[in-house]
Amino acid sequence: MKMIVDFNDEIIGMEAKVLQSKTDKALLITESFILWYILVEGFSCESFTESDINNMLMRNVRIYQSFYSNDADFSFIIGWMLSIAFWYFDPLLKEEDGIRLLNAAYKSNSKNSLFKWAIRKDLRLQDTEIENLKIDIDLRYDHLYNYGAFLKEYFLDIIKA
């Protein structure tokens, strides 16, 4: 997976935009994912401590809870991150919220192959159905979940693994 060259500069740029538009959904989804990814992968940023990064992520989760709790795209990414590393969201969200949010995203937009793939085990999909979802996601990712190149690369890599 290609990395963002400098996570520190990326966060500085995103934070400047967040200060101007505190509820920009696309920006918040992208920033939340990158902040979470930095924490999960253990990257360091010269201008931010791990606590700073976690605090920014928690701020974004509070914004999600206040403004976007019924939004399928935002629920999907929060649910996905929770299902991988729930401890970064304590005390705002718990481990069991991950699958609940993924299911809510799927129910809200059941035609989204990425959302369906994310809960494939709960849906007890057959191998052929899963393979068809992977093909569809690979071909139509930008129509399914278009929140920047970094997220796209992450999910396409995950799906192929």
C-alpha positions as CSV (number, residue, x, y, z in Angstrom):
1,M,0.0,0.0,0.0
2,K,1.3,3.4,-0.9
3,M,1.7,5.6,2.0
4,I,0.9,9.3,2.4
5,V,4.4,10.8,2.2
6,D,4.0,12.9,5.3
7,F,1.2,12.2,7.7
8,N,2.2,15.2,9.8
9,D,1.7,17.6,6.9
10,E,-1.5,15.8,5.9
11,I,-3.0,16.3,9.4
12,I,-1.9,19.9,9.5
13,G,-3.6,20.6,6.2
14,M,-6.8,18.7,7.2
15,E,-7.0,20.5,10.6
16,A,-6.7,23.9,8.9
17,K,-9.7,22.9,6.7
18,V,-11.7,21.5,9.7
19,L,-11.2,24.8,11.5
20,Q,-12.9,26.5,8.6
21,S,-15.7,24.0,8.1
22,K,-16.2,21.9,11.2
23,T,-19.0,19.7,9.7
24,D,-17.6,18.9,6.2
25,K,-18.6,15.3,6.0
26,A,-16.1,14.2,3.4
27,L,-13.2,15.9,5.2
28,L,-14.2,14.4,8.5
29,I,-14.5,10.9,7.1
30,T,-11.1,11.2,5.4
31,E,-9.4,12.7,8.4
32,S,-11.0,10.3,10.9
33,F,-9.7,7.4,8.9
34,I,-6.2,8.8,8.5
35,L,-6.0,9.6,12.2
36,W,-7.2,6.1,13.1
37,Y,-4.8,4.5,10.6
38,I,-1.9,6.5,12.2
39,L,-2.9,5.1,15.6
40,V,-3.4,1.5,14.5
41,E,-0.2,1.4,12.5
42,G,1.9,3.2,15.1
43,F,3.1,6.0,12.9
44,S,4.5,9.1,14.6
45,C,3.9,12.7,13.6
46,E,6.4,15.4,14.7
47,S,3.7,18.0,15.5
48,F,1.3,15.7,17.2
49,T,1.5,13.2,20.1
50,E,-0.5,10.0,20.1
51,S,-2.9,11.7,22.6
52,D,-3.3,14.7,20.2
53,I,-4.2,12.3,17.3
54,N,-6.6,10.4,19.5
55,N,-8.3,13.6,20.7
56,M,-8.8,14.8,17.1
57,L,-10.3,11.4,16.3
58,M,-12.6,11.7,19.3
59,R,-13.7,15.2,18.3
60,N,-14.6,13.8,14.9
61,V,-16.6,11.0,16.4
62,R,-18.5,13.5,18.5
63,I,-19.3,15.5,15.4
64,Y,-20.4,12.2,13.7
65,Q,-22.7,11.5,16.7
66,S,-24.1,15.0,16.7
67,F,-24.7,15.5,12.9
68,Y,-24.2,12.3,11.0
69,S,-25.3,9.3,13.1
70,N,-27.8,8.4,10.3
71,D,-25.4,8.8,7.4
72,A,-24.5,5.5,5.8
73,D,-21.1,6.5,4.6
74,F,-20.0,8.0,8.0
75,S,-21.5,5.0,9.9
76,F,-19.7,2.6,7.6
77,I,-16.2,4.1,8.3
78,I,-16.8,4.4,12.0
79,G,-18.1,0.9,12.1
80,W,-15.2,-0.4,10.1
81,M,-12.6,1.3,12.3
82,L,-14.4,0.1,15.5
83,S,-14.5,-3.5,14.2
84,I,-10.7,-3.4,13.7
85,A,-9.5,-1.4,16.8
86,F,-12.4,-0.4,19.1
87,W,-10.2,0.7,22.0
88,Y,-9.4,4.0,20.3
89,F,-13.1,5.0,20.5
90,D,-13.6,4.4,24.2
91,P,-15.6,5.8,26.0
92,L,-17.7,7.3,23.2
93,L,-18.3,3.9,21.4
94,K,-17.9,0.3,22.3
95,E,-16.7,-2.8,20.5
96,E,-20.3,-4.0,19.7
97,D,-21.1,-0.7,18.1
98,G,-18.8,-1.6,15.2
99,I,-21.0,-4.3,13.7
100,R,-24.2,-2.4,14.6
101,L,-22.9,0.6,12.5
102,L,-21.8,-1.6,9.6
103,N,-25.2,-3.2,9.6
104,A,-26.9,0.2,9.7
105,A,-24.8,1.4,6.8
106,Y,-25.7,-1.7,4.8
107,K,-29.4,-1.4,5.6
108,S,-29.4,2.2,4.6
109,N,-27.7,1.5,1.3
110,S,-28.0,-2.3,0.6
111,K,-27.0,-1.8,-3.1
112,N,-23.5,-0.7,-1.9
113,S,-21.2,-3.7,-2.5
114,L,-18.6,-2.4,-0.1
115,F,-21.1,-2.2,2.7
116,K,-22.3,-5.7,2.0
117,W,-18.8,-7.1,1.7
118,A,-18.0,-5.6,5.1
119,I,-20.7,-7.7,6.8
120,R,-20.3,-10.8,4.5
121,K,-19.9,-13.1,7.5
122,D,-23.0,-11.9,9.2
123,L,-24.9,-12.3,6.0
124,R,-23.4,-15.8,5.6
125,L,-22.6,-15.2,1.9
126,Q,-21.4,-18.0,-0.3
127,D,-17.8,-17.8,-1.7
128,T,-19.2,-17.0,-5.2
129,E,-21.2,-14.1,-3.8
130,I,-18.2,-12.7,-2.0
131,E,-16.1,-13.0,-5.2
132,N,-18.8,-11.2,-7.2
133,L,-18.8,-8.4,-4.5
134,K,-15.0,-8.1,-4.8
135,I,-15.2,-7.7,-8.5
136,D,-17.9,-5.1,-8.3
137,I,-16.0,-3.2,-5.7
138,D,-12.8,-3.3,-7.7
139,L,-14.7,-2.0,-10.8
140,R,-17.0,0.6,-9.2
141,Y,-15.2,1.7,-6.0
142,D,-15.3,5.4,-6.9
143,H,-19.1,5.1,-7.2
144,L,-19.4,3.2,-3.9
145,Y,-17.2,5.1,-1.5
146,N,-15.3,8.0,-2.9
147,Y,-13.4,9.7,0.0
148,G,-9.9,10.0,-1.5
149,A,-7.1,7.9,-2.8
150,F,-5.8,6.7,0.5
151,L,-9.1,5.1,1.6
152,K,-9.6,3.7,-1.9
153,E,-6.2,2.1,-1.9
154,Y,-6.7,0.8,1.7
155,F,-10.1,-0.9,0.9
156,L,-9.0,-2.3,-2.5
157,D,-5.9,-3.8,-0.8
158,I,-8.1,-5.3,2.0
159,I,-10.6,-6.8,-0.4
160,K,-7.8,-8.4,-2.4
161,A,-6.1,-9.9,0.7
